[in-house]
Amino acid sequence: MLQLFIYFSHSVCNKLGSGKIFSWGSNSDGQLGVGDTADRLAPTRVMGIQDDIVQLSAGCVSSAALTGRFFFIHSHSVLSCFSNVM
């Protein structure tokens, strides 16, 4: 199963069970989570999250991923990680 979230200017995608996230579109605030602020015209692998993804989300200048153990947010070129997610 494929999860796809499209916000106004960027998108994130995950094949459930693969542990791989791809993102593309506007990246002016680092919302794609690819380590820079260059826009991407094609899906680009988001590195750093190895766990299976339960849920994805995309917002104005952020993207988020929920795993069984962690909640990750990419915003303003910073990857934040929170544990003990219920």
N, C-alpha and C positions, 0 to 999 in steps of 0.2 A: 504494500500500500504506500502511496506517495502523499506526503503532506506538502501543500503549497500555500504560502501566505503572500499576498500581494498588497502592499501599501501603495499610496499614491506614486511614489518615486522609486521604490526598491522592493525586491522580492526575496524570500528565503524558501528553501525547499529541502526536504528530507525524505529519503526512502526508509520507511520504518524498519527497524532491525539492523540497519547498516551502520549506524553510528556516524554517518557522513552527512554534513550539511553543506549546501551550496547556496550562494547568494549572488545577486546581480542588481544593477541599477545605480541610482545616485548614491554616493558615498561621502558627501561633503562633511559629515560629522562622524565618519568611521562606523556607521550603522551596519555595514556589511560584515564587519568582524574579520576582515582579511589582512589587517596589520598596517593599513595606510588609508588615505582619504581619496584615492583615485577612483573615479567611476568605473564600473565594469559593464560591458555590453553583453558578455556571455557569462553563464554560471561559473563561479569560482569557488573552489573548495575552502571552507572555513576550517582552519586547523585548530587543535587544542582541546577539542571535545571528543573523547573516545567512547564514552558511555552511549548506550542506546537512548535515543531521543523519544520521549513520551509525547511532548507537545512543543510546537513552535509558535512564535507570534512575531508580528512586525508592527512597529509604531512609526511615528513621524520621523524621529532621528535615532531609533533604536531597533534592535532585534533581540529576541529572547528565546532561550531553549530550556526546557525542563527535562531532566533525566530522572531516573529512579532515586538518585542520591543528591543531585545538585540542581541549582537554578542558575543559569548563565545569562548575563545581559551584556550586549555589545552596544555601547553608546559613547559618543565623543572619543572614539578610538581606544576606549578602555574596556577590557574584559573583566567583569565583576563576577564573582562566584559565591554563592550562598549555599550552605549545607543544611541538613536536617529538614528538608522540604517534606511536608506532610501530604 
